Amino acid sequence: MTAGTLRGRRFGKFSIARQVGYSDPGACRKVFLRIAGLPPGEYRQRFRG
């Protein structure tokens, strides 16, 4: 869900973190980085449609 949200409409990192169950955007970022191999901001830039 996080990757799809980043590719789609523009939401801030706090909003996306809350949507996927994190109260701390930093924790969400760390998990995203570990799974996707790049930080959410860079992912958004590369894969935005």
C-alpha positions in Angstrom: 0.0 0.0 0.0 2.8 2.5 0.8 4.5 2.2 -2.5 1.2 2.5 -4.4 0.3 5.6 -2.3 3.7 7.2 -3.1 3.2 6.6 -6.9 -0.4 7.9 -6.9 -1.8 11.0 -5.3 0.3 13.4 -3.3 0.2 12.7 0.4 2.7 13.8 3.0 4.9 11.2 4.8 2.9 11.6 8.1 -0.4 10.9 6.3 1.0 7.8 4.5 2.6 6.5 7.7 -0.8 6.8 9.5 -2.6 5.0 6.6 -0.3 2.0 7.0 -0.5 1.9 10.8 2.6 3.9 11.9 2.3 6.8 14.3 6.0 7.7 13.6 6.9 8.6 10.0 10.5 7.9 10.8 9.8 4.3 11.7 7.7 3.9 8.5 10.6 5.3 6.5 13.1 2.8 8.0 10.9 -0.2 7.1 10.2 1.2 3.6 13.9 1.7 3.0 14.7 -1.9 4.2 12.0 -3.4 1.9 12.2 -1.2 -1.2 15.9 -0.5 -1.0 15.5 3.3 -1.2 13.8 6.0 0.8 10.2 7.0 0.2 11.1 10.4 -1.3 13.5 8.9 -3.8 11.0 6.1 -4.6 8.3 8.7 -5.3 10.6 10.7 -7.7 11.6 7.6 -9.6 8.2 5.9 -10.0 5.6 8.6 -10.0 3.3 8.1 -12.9 
